[in-house]
Amino acid sequence: MATHTSTGIEQATQEASALRLAGICAVLAGLSGLLYSLEFVVFKQALMIPLFLMLGGLFSTVALSAAYSLVKDAEASVVRWAWAFSIVGALGAAIHGGYDLANAINPPAVVASLANLPSQIDPRGMLTFGVSGLGFFGLAWLMGRSARFPRTMSYLTYLLAALLVILYLGRLVLLDPKNPVIAITGSLSGFIVNPLWYLWLGVMLWQSRKEA
C-alpha cells in the first residue's frame, strides 16, 4: 500500500512539474508571438523577426502538447489528429524562423528574384498559419467537449483558428502584406488573439498543476 501511495504521489508531482513548465512555455509563446508581430510590422529588424518566429514555434510545441493532454479523454482519434497538425504547424514555424535567421546572420549571395521565392518548408505560411489553424479548429472542438476548459476558451480558439486559415489563404492568393484582408487579419491574430490565447492557456496550465 505504501509503495502504491508513494508511486501515486511521485506521478502527481511529475505531472504538476510538467504542467508548470508548459504554462511557462505558453506564456513565452504568447510573448514571442507578440514580439514577432511588433518586429514584422513596426521595428522590422532582420534578425529579430525570424528569431521570435523560431522561439514562438518551439515554445508552442510544449504548450500545445500539454493542452491536448487535458482533452485527451474527449475524443481520442480527434486528439491525435489535431495534436499532430498543431505540432507540425509549430515546428514548421520554428524551422521557417530558423531558416530565415540563418540567412539573416550570413546572407547568401543570391539573385534578388530567387530571394523572394516562398520557403520550401513553409510556403506562404502553409504550416505556420494553414496547418496550425486546422489544428486549432480541432482543439477548439475538443475544448468545447471538455470540462477542463471554459466555453469562452473554445470560442477564442475557433476565432484564432479562423484567423490563421484566412491569413494563410491571404498570403497564398493576395500575397501583398499591405492588402487590407492580410493586414487586418494579421493584426488581429498577431497583436491580440494569438498572444491572449497563449497567455490564457499559460494561466490555465499553471492552475491545473494544483489539480494534478
C-alpha positions in Angstrom: 0.0 0.0 0.0 2.8 2.4 0.9 4.5 1.7 -2.4 1.4 2.4 -4.4 0.8 5.6 -2.4 4.4 6.7 -3.0 4.2 6.0 -6.7 0.9 8.0 -7.0 2.5 11.0 -5.2 5.5 10.8 -7.5 3.4 10.7 -10.6 1.3 13.6 -9.4 4.5 15.6 -8.7 5.9 14.9 -12.1 2.6 15.9 -13.8 2.5 19.1 -11.8 6.0 19.9 -12.8 5.2 19.2 -16.5 2.1 21.5 -16.4 4.2 24.2 -14.7 6.8 24.0 -17.4 4.1 24.0 -20.1 2.4 27.0 -18.5 5.7 29.0 -18.6 6.2 27.9 -22.3 2.7 29.0 -23.2 3.4 32.5 -21.7 6.7 32.7 -23.6 5.0 31.5 -26.8 2.4 34.3 -26.4 5.1 36.9 -25.8 7.2 35.6 -28.7 4.2 35.9 -31.0 3.6 39.4 -29.9 7.2 40.4 -30.3 7.3 38.8 -33.7 4.3 40.9 -34.8 5.9 44.0 -33.5 9.1 43.3 -35.3 7.3 42.4 -38.5 5.1 45.4 -38.6 6.9 48.2 -36.6 10.6 47.6 -36.0 11.5 45.3 -38.9 14.8 44.2 -37.6 16.1 41.4 -39.9 17.5 39.3 -37.0 14.6 39.7 -34.6 11.8 38.7 -36.9 12.9 35.1 -37.6 14.3 34.8 -34.0 10.9 35.4 -32.4 9.2 33.2 -35.1 11.5 30.3 -34.2 11.2 30.7 -30.5 7.4 31.0 -30.7 7.2 27.8 -32.6 9.4 25.9 -30.2 7.6 27.2 -27.0 4.3 26.3 -28.7 5.2 22.6 -29.0 5.4 22.3 -25.2 2.3 24.3 -24.5 0.1 22.7 -27.1 1.2 19.2 -26.1 0.0 20.0 -22.5 -3.2 21.5 -23.8 -4.0 18.3 -25.7 -3.2 16.2 -22.7 -6.0 17.9 -20.8 -8.6 17.0 -23.5 -7.3 13.5 -24.4 -10.4 11.8 -23.0 -12.8 13.9 -25.1 -12.3 12.0 -28.4 -9.0 10.1 -28.8 -9.0 10.0 -32.6 -9.6 13.7 -33.0 -7.0 14.4 -30.3 -4.3 12.6 -32.2 -5.2 14.3 -35.5 -5.5 17.8 -34.1 -2.3 17.4 -32.0 -0.3 16.2 -35.0 -1.5 19.2 -37.1 -0.7 21.7 -34.3 2.8 20.3 -33.6 3.6 20.1 -37.3 2.5 23.7 -37.7 4.5 24.9 -34.7 7.6 23.0 -35.9 7.1 24.4 -39.4 7.1 27.9 -37.9 10.3 27.1 -35.9 12.1 25.7 -38.9 11.0 28.7 -41.1 12.2 31.1 -38.5 15.5 29.2 -38.1 16.0 29.2 -41.9 15.4 33.0 -42.1 17.6 33.5 -39.1 20.5 31.6 -40.7 20.1 33.7 -43.8 19.9 37.0 -41.8 23.1 36.1 -39.9 25.0 35.0 -43.0 23.2 36.4 -46.1 23.7 34.2 -49.1 24.7 35.6 -52.4 21.5 35.1 -54.4 19.7 36.8 -57.2 17.0 39.1 -55.9 14.2 37.2 -57.7 15.3 34.0 -56.1 15.3 35.6 -52.6 11.6 36.3 -53.0 10.7 32.6 -53.6 8.5 31.1 -50.8 10.1 28.9 -48.2 10.2 25.3 -49.3 9.3 24.0 -45.8 6.6 26.6 -45.1 5.4 28.1 -48.4 3.5 31.3 -47.7 2.9 30.2 -44.1 1.3 26.9 -45.0 2.4 25.3 -41.8 2.7 28.4 -39.6 -0.8 29.5 -40.4 -2.7 27.0 -42.5 -1.9 23.7 -40.8 -1.8 25.3 -37.4 -5.2 26.8 -38.0 -6.6 23.3 -38.8 -5.1 22.0 -35.6 -6.7 24.8 -33.6 -10.1 24.0 -35.1 -9.7 20.5 -33.7 -8.5 21.8 -30.4 -11.4 24.2 -30.2 -13.9 21.4 -30.8 -12.2 19.3 -28.1 -12.2 22.1 -25.6 -15.9 22.5 -26.2 -16.4 18.9 -25.1 -14.1 19.0 -22.1 -14.9 20.2 -18.6 -11.2 21.3 -18.2 -11.7 24.4 -20.3 -14.3 27.2 -20.2 -16.6 27.5 -23.2 -15.2 31.0 -23.9 -11.7 29.4 -24.3 -13.2 27.2 -27.0 -14.8 30.2 -28.8 -11.5 32.1 -28.7 -9.7 29.0 -30.1 -12.2 28.9 -33.0 -11.5 32.6 -33.7 -7.8 32.1 -33.7 -8.1 29.1 -36.0 -10.2 31.0 -38.5 -7.8 34.0 -38.5 -4.9 31.7 -39.1 -6.5 29.9 -42.1 -7.7 33.3 -43.6 -4.2 34.7 -43.1 -2.6 31.7 -44.9 -5.1 32.0 -47.8 -4.5 35.7 -48.0 -0.7 35.2 -48.1 -1.2 32.5 -50.8 -3.6 34.3 -53.1 -3.2 38.1 -52.4 0.4 38.0 -51.2 0.8 41.7 -50.5 1.0 42.1 -46.7 -0.4 45.6 -47.1 -3.7 44.2 -48.5 -6.5 45.1 -46.1 -7.5 41.4 -45.7 -4.0 40.4 -44.7 -3.2 43.5 -42.7 -6.4 43.3 -40.6 -6.3 39.5 -40.1 -2.6 39.6 -39.3 -3.1 42.4 -36.8 -6.0 40.8 -35.0 -4.2 37.4 -34.7 -0.7 38.7 -34.1 -1.3 41.5 -31.7 -4.5 40.4 -29.9 -5.9 36.9 -30.3 -2.7 34.8 -30.5 -0.9 36.4 -27.5 -4.2 36.4 -25.5 -4.8 32.7 -26.2 -1.3 31.6 -25.2 -1.3 33.8 -22.1 -4.7 32.4 -21.1 -3.5 28.9 -21.7 -0.4 29.5 -19.6 -2.5 30.7 -16.7 -4.8 27.6 -17.0 -1.9 25.2 -17.2 -0.3 26.8 -14.2 -3.5 26.5 -12.3 -4.1 22.9 -13.5 -0.8 21.8 -11.8 -2.6 22.1 -8.4 -5.2 19.6 -9.5 -2.5 17.1 -10.7 
